[in-house]
Amino acid sequence: MKLPRRALVVGLGQTGQEAALALARHGVSVIAADRDPGLEAGRLAEAGVEVQVGNEEERLLDGVELVVKGPAVPAESPLPASARARGIPIWSEIELGYGLLQGNPLVGITGTKGKTTVTRLLGAMFDAAGRPVALAGNEHTPLSRVADDVGPATWIVCELSSFALEDVHELACDIAVLLNLEPDHLDRHGTFEAYRDAKLRIFEHARTRIVPRGLGLSGIEFAADDALPAEPLLPGVHNRENAAAATAAVRAAGIGDPAIAEALRTFRGVEHRLELVAEIDGVRYVNDSKATNTAAARRGIAAYAHQPLRLILGGSLKGESFDELAAGLPDSVRSIDLIGEATAQLAAALDRAGHAYRRSGDLATAIERIAGEAKPGDVVLLSPASASYDQFRNFEERGDTFRRLVDALR
């Protein structure tokens, strides 16, 4: 890959900062900008990066040959929009990281939900087979950092969000996996069609495609009812589907069934995704904070559909309808507590579906109320069907808060 002489990185979260540092390591003159005037970016300055915070002036593009856009930066933001008008190429950090790889074999994972679980399950399968592997991308180390840290024989398993994929151009996965496609991030992409198109860019240069059965896409198909070399430890039909996708992918990479079976039997999942936090007086408390949309929440609820269920729903809005979620709730639901910004819209959907609920407002109040009435055998499930940015920094903080509140009940 031919690197530019001067580049602008827009958006200085962890991913953007790693992109700026990677460019600087490779001799590029880098300017890095973020709209947050209070952002701490000392390590960038130490690396010789020119840092501009609280500044989105178009003059920052002067002399720039490439813009690398952080995943949190919308395409219509001032600097990316001005760059397009000037004909300056725009890359995601993933595109940059791909160009810095040393010919490493690459597995890309995308989909509405299940990406992190499948990425880590694939890592466990490669480990079981004794293959060198590194995990990268969304929820993992940025690819531009990984590219400079591993040798050419290491397999890269990369989790790819729609935000990362909307600005790829040459990215070519040896194995590209699409897990599922349901509406998400409509507040950012505007329409499901735009979101879908971003996701499907994973296949533009892919050598092998792994696709869900029934979507009408060409490639190696998988489904929840596939025969597997072992039953996965993780609960739920959706996790069996995740296991089938991972199995198809590593078989395409030449890994045999004994290693696959070992990983399926031992992989315990990821934090904040159907994570059993505690069992107290016969009541199980499950942290599914990573269920930030209705598709993920429906899967989490389905995993416990045949047990007495006490739900906590709500958070910040993402432009989704809650009607399908409300209409599909199982008869086993004993109570529903609503929290956060989404309360009014969730309440309206639950009213239409004929479900009772209460407006608890925040997580602490919901846990206190549920703990006072839960009975042995009940499952208390935080599966919010919403993002977290109204009351928390991210879904991890929300899940950690749930864990802390539950621990206090002991």
Secondary structure, DSSP 8 states (H G I E B T S, - for coil): ----SEEEEE--SHHHHHHHHHHHHTT-EEEEEES-TT---HHHHHTT-EEEES---GGGGTT-SEEEE-TTS-TTSHHHHHHHHHT--EEEHHHHHHHHS-S--EEEEE-SS-HHHHHHHHHHHHHHTT--EEEEETTSB-HHHHHTTS-TT-EEEEE--HHHHTT-SS---SEEEE-------HHHHSSHHHHHHHHHGGGTT-SEEEEETTS--SSEEE-TTS--SS--SS-SHHHHHHHHHHHHHHHHTT--HHHHHHHHHH----TTSSEEEEEETTEEEEE-TT--SHHHHHHHHHHTTTS-EEEEE--B--S---HHHHHT--TTEEEEEEESTTHHHHHHHHHHHT---EEEESHHHHHHHHHTT--TT-EEEE--SSBSTTTSSSHHHHHHHHHHHHHTT-
